[in-house]
Amino acid sequence: MKLPYKEGTWFAVPLRQGGFAIGVVARATAKGKVILGYFFGPRRMSVPTLEEVETLNPQNAIRKLQVGDLSLVKGEWPIIGLSKSWERADWPMPVFIRRDPLRPKAWLVYRSDTDPNVVIREEPAPNGLTGLENDSLSGAGAAEIVLTRLLTK
């Protein structure tokens, strides 16, 4: 099956209380299943045009999430379009953090630049380190909930 997206594809994420967040596919594999997306606010009441979203930049992303692609494949997350000026190097694979829920330990998680599913290494993280995304895979519904919470404050 041909995927309806590739790296550099902009899309809209329906929010649970109305409106949309914006996302861009920063990493994807040829077979699909999981993407790394950069996500943006503010909440928009309609799906914007490609020209409107292409001005967004990675520094303004409100979240970087590894998310399943099912809602993109099914058309539940509307595709806005493929960026005309996509520069992969401008949208890096972030370092994630994995925390032990029972002990004050954490690890930096480095994922493959070509496959967001693949961990290439982990290393202990300093205590109290903040500002990194949790190393987790979200389903589309979970991503919608996270983005809704962020954009309806």
BELBEL-V440346 format. One record per helix or strand. SS is the DSSP state (H for helix, E for strand). FROM is the first residue (numbers start at 0). TO is the last residue. Records with the same first field share a line. If there is no record, write none. Layout:
BEGIN
SS: FROM-TO ; FROM-TO
END
This chain:
BEGIN
E: 8-13 ; 19-27 ; 33-43 ; 62-67 ; 78-81 ; 95-98 ; 105-110 ; 118-123 ; 132-133 ; 136-137
H: 49-52 ; 57-59 ; 69-72 ; 87-89 ; 139-150
END
